[in-house]
Amino acid sequence: MPYLKFTGHLRRFFPDLSEGMVDGRTVAEVIGVLDERYPGLAAYIIDEQGALRKHVNIFVNDELIQDRR
C-alpha cells in the first residue's frame, strides 16, 4: 500500500490533505482514490489527455516518474 506525502503548495488548495497510506496498486488507482477523498485533486494533477501536468512530480520508491502518461 503506497504512502503519500504532499507539498505545502497542494495544501493551499486542498487544506484537508494529509499524508499516509492509500489503497491502490497503480498511480492511476491512487489518484482516483485521492480524487474521491479530495474532489478536484485529480483535475489539478492530470490534464485533459490523462497525463500528469508539467508542474506535478510523482515519486515511486524515491524515483521520479519519467512517463507522464
Residue frames as a rotation matrix with the C-alpha (Angstrom) as fourth column:
MET 1
0.587 0.810 0.000 0.00
0.810 -0.587 0.000 0.00
0.000 0.000 -1.000 0.00
PRO 2
-0.102 -0.681 0.725 1.52
0.627 -0.610 -0.484 3.35
0.772 0.405 0.489 -1.03
TYR 3
0.120 0.037 -0.992 2.46
0.859 -0.504 0.086 6.01
-0.497 -0.863 -0.092 1.50
LEU 4
0.264 0.093 0.960 1.77
0.774 -0.614 -0.153 9.54
0.575 0.784 -0.234 0.24
LYS 5
-0.244 -0.316 -0.917 3.28
0.707 -0.705 0.055 12.90
-0.664 -0.634 0.395 1.10
PHE 6
0.526 0.496 0.691 2.14
0.825 -0.493 -0.274 16.24
0.205 0.715 -0.669 -0.30
THR 7
-0.620 -0.720 0.313 3.79
0.647 -0.694 -0.315 19.60
0.444 0.008 0.896 -0.79
GLY 8
-0.554 0.371 -0.745 2.62
0.483 -0.586 -0.651 22.64
-0.678 -0.720 0.146 1.08
HIS 9
-0.893 0.202 -0.401 1.53
-0.428 -0.655 0.623 24.11
-0.136 0.728 0.671 -2.23
LEU 10
-0.610 0.700 -0.372 -1.17
0.171 0.575 0.800 21.44
0.773 0.425 -0.470 -2.63
ARG 11
-0.421 0.444 -0.791 -2.38
0.907 0.175 -0.384 22.06
-0.032 -0.879 -0.476 0.91
ARG 12
-0.886 0.106 -0.452 -3.00
-0.073 -0.993 -0.091 25.66
-0.458 -0.048 0.887 -0.07
PHE 13
-0.581 0.675 -0.456 -5.70
-0.715 -0.154 0.682 24.43
0.390 0.722 0.572 -2.47
PHE 14
0.300 0.612 -0.732 -6.70
-0.066 0.779 0.624 21.29
0.952 -0.139 0.274 -0.56
PRO 15
-0.104 -0.434 0.895 -6.25
-0.826 -0.463 -0.321 22.18
0.554 -0.773 -0.311 3.14
ASP 16
0.609 0.427 0.668 -7.52
-0.753 0.577 0.317 18.80
-0.250 -0.696 0.673 4.40
LEU 17
0.543 -0.474 -0.693 -4.78
-0.305 0.658 -0.688 16.79
0.782 0.585 0.213 2.62
SER 18
0.529 -0.446 0.722 -2.96
-0.763 0.123 0.635 14.51
-0.372 -0.886 -0.275 4.99
GLU 19
-0.245 -0.692 -0.679 -0.08
-0.850 0.491 -0.193 12.17
0.467 0.529 -0.708 4.34
GLY 20
-0.131 0.174 0.976 -0.48
-0.695 0.686 -0.215 8.49
-0.707 -0.706 0.031 4.94
MET 21
-0.843 -0.165 0.512 -1.35
0.116 0.875 0.471 5.15
-0.526 0.456 -0.718 3.39
VAL 22
-0.051 0.816 -0.575 -3.74
-0.858 -0.330 -0.393 4.93
-0.511 0.473 0.717 0.44
ASP 23
0.161 0.193 0.968 -5.21
0.213 0.951 -0.225 1.91
-0.964 0.242 0.112 -1.32
GLY 24
0.839 0.159 -0.520 -4.16
-0.466 -0.281 -0.839 1.43
-0.280 0.946 -0.161 -4.92
ARG 25
0.494 -0.662 0.563 -1.81
0.514 0.745 0.424 -0.70
-0.701 0.080 0.709 -6.97
THR 26
-0.086 -0.492 0.866 -1.09
0.965 -0.257 -0.049 1.83
0.247 0.832 0.497 -9.71
VAL 27
-0.921 -0.256 -0.293 -0.53
0.314 -0.934 -0.171 5.58
-0.230 -0.250 0.941 -9.76
ALA 28
-0.681 0.720 0.132 -3.85
-0.239 -0.388 0.890 5.95
0.692 0.575 0.436 -11.62
GLU 29
0.083 0.718 -0.691 -5.72
0.596 0.520 0.612 4.00
0.799 -0.462 -0.385 -8.92
VAL 30
-0.387 -0.305 -0.870 -4.16
0.907 -0.298 -0.298 6.09
-0.168 -0.905 0.392 -6.18
ILE 31
-0.999 0.041 0.018 -5.11
-0.035 -0.968 0.250 9.31
0.028 0.249 0.968 -7.96
GLY 32
-0.334 0.936 -0.114 -8.67
0.004 0.122 0.992 8.01
0.942 0.331 -0.045 -8.30
VAL 33
0.081 0.300 -0.951 -8.86
0.915 0.355 0.190 7.28
0.394 -0.886 -0.246 -4.56
LEU 34
-0.709 -0.429 -0.559 -7.45
0.628 -0.745 -0.225 10.70
-0.320 -0.511 0.798 -3.76
ASP 35
-0.882 0.412 0.230 -9.98
-0.157 -0.714 0.682 12.39
0.445 0.565 0.694 -6.04
GLU 36
0.038 0.902 -0.430 -12.81
0.456 0.367 0.811 10.65
0.889 -0.227 -0.397 -4.17
ARG 37
0.040 -0.103 -0.994 -11.43
0.997 -0.056 0.046 11.95
-0.060 -0.993 0.101 -0.87
TYR 38
-0.304 -0.265 -0.915 -10.48
0.261 -0.947 0.187 15.40
-0.916 -0.182 0.357 -2.17
PRO 39
0.484 0.590 0.646 -12.78
0.757 0.086 -0.647 16.31
-0.438 0.803 -0.405 -5.07
GLY 40
0.989 -0.106 -0.100 -10.95
-0.144 -0.817 -0.558 18.23
-0.022 0.566 -0.824 -7.77
LEU 41
0.333 -0.931 0.148 -7.48
-0.405 0.001 0.915 16.95
-0.852 -0.364 -0.377 -6.89
ALA 42
0.064 -0.301 0.951 -7.25
0.671 0.719 0.182 14.73
-0.739 0.627 0.248 -9.99
ALA 43
0.773 0.277 0.570 -8.07
0.622 -0.504 -0.599 17.66
0.121 0.818 -0.562 -12.28
TYR 44
0.856 -0.506 -0.106 -5.30
-0.421 -0.801 0.425 19.63
-0.300 -0.319 -0.899 -10.60
ILE 45
0.002 -0.949 0.317 -2.64
-0.477 0.278 0.834 16.99
-0.879 -0.152 -0.452 -11.31
ILE 46
-0.418 -0.062 0.906 -3.94
0.609 0.720 0.331 15.30
-0.673 0.691 -0.263 -14.50
ASP 47
-0.745 0.139 -0.652 -4.59
-0.460 -0.815 0.352 17.17
-0.483 0.562 0.671 -17.76
GLU 48
0.204 0.944 -0.260 -7.44
-0.828 0.024 -0.560 16.62
-0.523 0.329 0.786 -20.24
GLN 49
0.253 -0.197 -0.947 -5.45
-0.752 0.576 -0.321 13.92
0.609 0.793 -0.003 -22.07
GLY 50
0.963 0.204 -0.178 -4.83
-0.045 0.769 0.638 11.94
0.267 -0.606 0.749 -18.87
ALA 51
0.142 -0.981 -0.136 -1.16
0.590 0.194 -0.784 12.89
0.795 0.031 0.606 -18.50
LEU 52
0.196 -0.174 -0.965 0.47
0.920 -0.308 0.243 14.40
-0.340 -0.935 0.099 -15.43
ARG 53
0.971 0.120 0.205 0.56
0.179 -0.935 -0.305 18.16
0.155 0.333 -0.930 -15.63
LYS 54
0.310 -0.933 0.182 4.01
0.278 -0.094 -0.956 19.70
0.909 0.347 0.230 -16.06
HIS 55
-0.050 -0.321 0.946 4.02
-0.712 -0.653 -0.259 21.19
0.700 -0.686 -0.196 -12.56
VAL 56
0.757 0.418 0.503 3.37
-0.651 0.555 0.518 17.79
-0.063 -0.719 0.692 -10.93
ASN 57
-0.331 -0.844 -0.422 6.10
-0.721 0.515 -0.464 15.40
0.609 0.151 -0.779 -9.81
ILE 58
0.796 0.524 0.304 5.29
-0.603 0.637 0.480 11.93
0.058 -0.566 0.823 -8.54
PHE 59
-0.356 -0.934 -0.032 7.92
-0.888 0.349 -0.300 9.69
0.291 -0.079 -0.953 -7.00
VAL 60
0.859 0.478 -0.183 7.63
-0.406 0.854 0.324 5.93
0.311 -0.204 0.928 -6.68
ASN 61
0.765 -0.603 -0.227 10.20
0.633 0.637 0.440 4.37
-0.121 -0.480 0.869 -4.36
ASP 62
0.331 -0.598 -0.730 12.13
0.191 -0.715 0.673 7.66
-0.924 -0.362 -0.122 -4.34
GLU 63
-0.723 -0.540 0.431 12.35
0.521 -0.016 0.854 7.70
-0.454 0.842 0.293 -8.16
LEU 64
-0.373 0.552 -0.746 10.72
-0.501 -0.796 -0.338 10.41
-0.781 0.248 0.574 -10.23
ILE 65
0.247 0.539 0.805 8.19
0.531 0.620 -0.578 9.04
-0.811 0.570 -0.133 -12.71
GLN 66
-0.740 -0.576 -0.346 9.51
-0.016 -0.500 0.866 9.86
-0.672 0.646 0.361 -16.18
ASP 67
-0.781 0.546 0.303 6.48
0.497 0.250 0.831 8.64
0.378 0.800 -0.466 -18.16
ARG 68
-0.918 0.394 -0.046 3.92
-0.302 -0.769 -0.564 11.39
-0.257 -0.504 0.825 -17.62
ARG 69
-0.279 0.853 -0.442 1.10
-0.670 0.157 0.726 9.28
0.688 0.498 0.527 -19.08
